[in-house]
Amino acid sequence: MRKKLLLLGGGHAEIPLIQAAQKLGYFVITTGYAREGLGHAYADKNVFEDFSDHEKMLALAKAEGVDRVCSGCNDFALLSTAYVCEKLGLPGHDSYETSLQIHHKDKYRALATRLNIPTPKALSVRHAEEFEAALQTLSFPVIVKPVDLTGGKGIRRADNAAEARAAYANALNHTREDHVVVEECVVGTNHGFSAYLQNQKVTFYFADNEQYYLNKYMVSGANTPTTTSSHGQKLLCEYSERIAKELNLVDGILHIQYIEKADGTPVIIEICRRPPGDLYIKFVQYATGVDYPKMLVQAETGDVCTESLPPLGTPPKPFLRHCIMASQKGSVQDVTFAPELQKNIVEKFLWYKKGEPITDPLYYKAGIVFMKFATPEEMQALTAKMTELVKIQTERDN
């Protein structure tokens, strides 16, 4: 009989994890209240519950008699996973308290400051008086963020006090916590850095350049190789190991988002210990040839990594992961790809339905496309035009 694995999530982002777990011999149970999640169809069983509810997930794990628990691509899923594994004595995850230090923005910024890791100057505020005091301490522009959300939810930039107060009210409206983070805006280029830790050392890493569309706080695409220097990448490895040692992290992923300043300094703005969304781990696999989904499942189940890893610093192939996003409201008629891209397309994963409404262009996605390129120069040139080369046609366009 196959061992049972509970995966907290069932969207398109979890599909590579589901498939990897099944190849490793697990009977996969997915969960989450979003029944329309595309990943559920790939699992062996679905139980639709709210994966952000720690106690419900604990009860589900007990009821199903699962052998292992893995997180999906969501911070709430990761925190519930850590909680359940701690309660049941299952391997593959940090303690719940350690997980909070990483996934709550205020706690991570305090950690980074203590470890002398570049991070935005930030303050945690719990009420209006603290917020007003923060505005006197920090320099504009500032970014106001919920401490517990990802994907750009509840985040706003403010260039003056009036905008900051509106941003504060917006963040409070989105968070499940009683406080938010206010931080100084860091200027530079946006990037991702995904490290794999073994015995608190980086044994594999992958770096990218991030792209944004209408929503300036939600990644719409990423390409690689990164434009960050080898020195900058070595610094990120050093910071990752510093965090791992300080928190005594278990083996597995440590994913970082950072802004590279003009002087080459990488300033970390977010970190997490769960897979990034939108098939990022498949993007890593395409560009490096490393089976990253399998590695992450092995780590989260407490198994030894069996993947043969390239030497650190080995450059990836030029690849792009592009999320197909809308430019306006309307109803979807089609998704079109410019003829010049046909030679580059490796895989299209489309989930839109003709006629479905686009009510919020900041978050709507019709699918994801992976592309390969002959050179980094070709990649960068086409990436700059991607929102014109890959388009969602709406009723307003016709």
Summary of the structure (lengths in Angstrom):
residues: 398
radius of gyration: 20.7
end to end distance: 54.8
largest distance: 62.4
contacts: 1381
relative contact order: 0.12
helix: 34%
strand: 29%
